[in-house]
Amino acid sequence: MDDVLLTDKNPLPDVLPERLAAQLRFVVEVDRLKTVVRQSPLVAAERRENDAEHSWHLALMVILLAEYADEPIDVGRTVQLVVVHDLIEIHAGDTPLYDTVGAETQVEREQAAADRLFGLLPADQAKRFRDLWDEFEARQTPEARFAKAMDRLEPLLLNWMSRGGTWHTPGVTADVVRARKSVIADASAALGEAARAVIDEGERRGWLRPSP
């Protein structure tokens, strides 16, 4: 992606205070998230979801499923984590869960993207957003673990509803899916058990290749 901001094409009025102008430029710039297409299929339409739709779905799931967290979580902070965590894909692109080649450069690409995107904000908010993103990635807090669990549970449900979806990716077997989704149980034993039940039934129905 080039270095031209969306607001460079139609600059905001010069009379805006500097801080507000920076914040609004960021708000406009992250409109790009709606164009980042993921691999997961939508249930209600014949297309794949985009990152903005994914982030909204995760936020709703946090509010709805927080009662299943094994540790008490701050729901508001967890919502912030899931809303912020995919913003960097505006510059880094989406790395599908089963893309082993893309995963080799994922950390480097995403770190650079975080520096670039959050750097558009006023310094205090740039640090706040970067801290949220780093917290999600590190998974050292109950909120981050639950946020990551939602990030893995949502596409699992979409794949189930499409009778396989990205499970049909070459090389993906039931055990591969189980391994990738194991982080769900790190935050919630109940949701981890539900995820395993979905995977097991998907394998039984032939939507997932059995492991060798």
N, C-alpha and C positions, 0 to 999 in steps of 0.2 A: 504494500500500500504506500502511496506517495506521502510526502510530508505536508501536503496542503490540507488545512482544516476545512470542514464543511462550511464554517462561517466565513472563511476567506472568500468564498464564492458570493456571499451576500453579507458583508460585515454588519455587526450590531451597531446601533447608534453610538456615536462618540461620547455622548453626554452621560452614559451609564458609569456608575462608580467602578473603579478598577476591579475590586473584589467580585462584585456582582457580574461584571462582564466576563471574568474568567470562569465563574461558576456556570453561567449560561452557555458559554462556548463549550464547556464540558458536556452539559446537558444535550446540546445539539450534536456534539461529536459522537456520543454513545448511541445515537440513533442508528449508527452503523451496525449495532448488535443485532438489529432486526434482519440484517442481510447475511449473517453468518449461519449457514445451514448445517445442521447436525445430521448424523446418520439415522437417528431414531425415527420411525414412521409415526405420523399422527394416527390417532384412532378415528377421528371424525372426518378426515379428509384424505384424499389420495396424494399426499405429499409428505415430505419430511419436516420435522419441526425446526424452527430457528432458535438461536440462543436466547433471544428475549422471551420467547414463549416458554422455553425450558426454565429460565430463571423465575418467571412468574409462577410456574407450576410448583417449583421447589418451595417458594415462599408460602404458597397455600398449604402445601403438605406439612411444612414445619408447624404452622398454626393448628392444623387438624390433628396431626399425629404426635405432638409433643408429649402427650400422656404416656406414650410407650417408651420414652427415654429411660434408660437404666439409671441415669444420674439426673438430678434436677438441672434444668437448663433455663437460661434467660431467653425466652422466645423472641423478644425483639432483637436481641443481638444475633441470634441464630438466623433470623430473617435477613438481617444486614449481611451476614456472611454469604448466604446463598444468592442474594441480589448482586453482590459485588464480584463474586469469584470468577464468573465467566466474562467479565468485561474485557479482560486482557486478550480474549480471543478475537477482538476487533483487529488486532495487529498480529497475533500469533496464529490465528486460525484454530479451528476445532481439531483436536487429536482424538479420533475415535478410540473407544476403550480397547478394541481388539486390533489396533494398528501398531504392531510391534516395531515397524520401521520408523514411523513418526514419533514413537515414544523415546527413541534414542536422542532426539534433539529437543524434546518437549520442554524440559526444565530451562534450558538456555533460551529458547525462543520466548517462553512465557515470562521469565525474569526481565528480559529486555523490553517486552511489551508492557509490563507493569511499570517499569521506569518511565517509559515514554508516555503512556496514557495518563497515569496518575500525576505526572509532572505538569499536566495542564492546569491542575487545581491550585488554589492558594496553598501556601506551604503547610499550614496546619491541617487542612483537609487532605492534601496529598499524603501526609503522614498517616492520617486516620484511615484512609482508604487502603493504603499499602499495608498498614498493620492488620486490617481485616483480611486482606488477601493472603498475607503471610500466615495468619492464624488458621485460616481454612486449610492451606497447604500443609501445615505442620501437624494438624490434628492432635494437638496436645491439650485442648480444652474440651469439656463435655459438649459445648456448643459446636465446636468445629467437628467433633466426631459425629454428632447428630446431623449436621449440615452435609457432611460427606455421605452419610447413610442415605439421606434423601436424594443426593446426586446419583447414587447407584440404584436406588429403588425405582425412581421414576421411569428410566428407560427400560428397566426390567418389566414393568407393567405394560409399557407400550409394545415391547417385543411379544409379550404374552398375547396381547389383544390382536396382533397381526400374525399370530401363529408362527412366530419365529423371528421375523425382522432381521436384525443384525446378527442373530444367532446363526444365520446361514453363511456368515463370513467364512471363507476358506480357512481351515485349521482350527476353527472354534468347535469345541466339544462341550459336553455337559460339565465335565470337571474344570475346564477352563472358565466357564461361566461361574461355577461355584467359587472358584478361587478369586475371581475379580469382584464378586459380590460379597465376599466374606467380611468386608469392612462394615457392612450393615449391622452385623451382630456385635461389632465393637461398641456400638452405641445403644443397641436395643436387642435384647435376646428375643423378644416377641416378634419384632420385625425381621430379624435374622431367620427365625424359624419359618415365618411366612414366605420369605424369599426362597428358602430351600424347598418349601412345598411347591412353589411355582416352578422352580427349575426341575424338580423331580417329575412333576406332572408333564412339563413340556418335553422332557426326555421320553417319558412313557408314551406320549402321543406322537412321537416321531418328529417334533418340531426342533429338536436339538439332537445332534449326532451323539451317540453314546461314546464314552471314553474307551480307548483301546484296553 
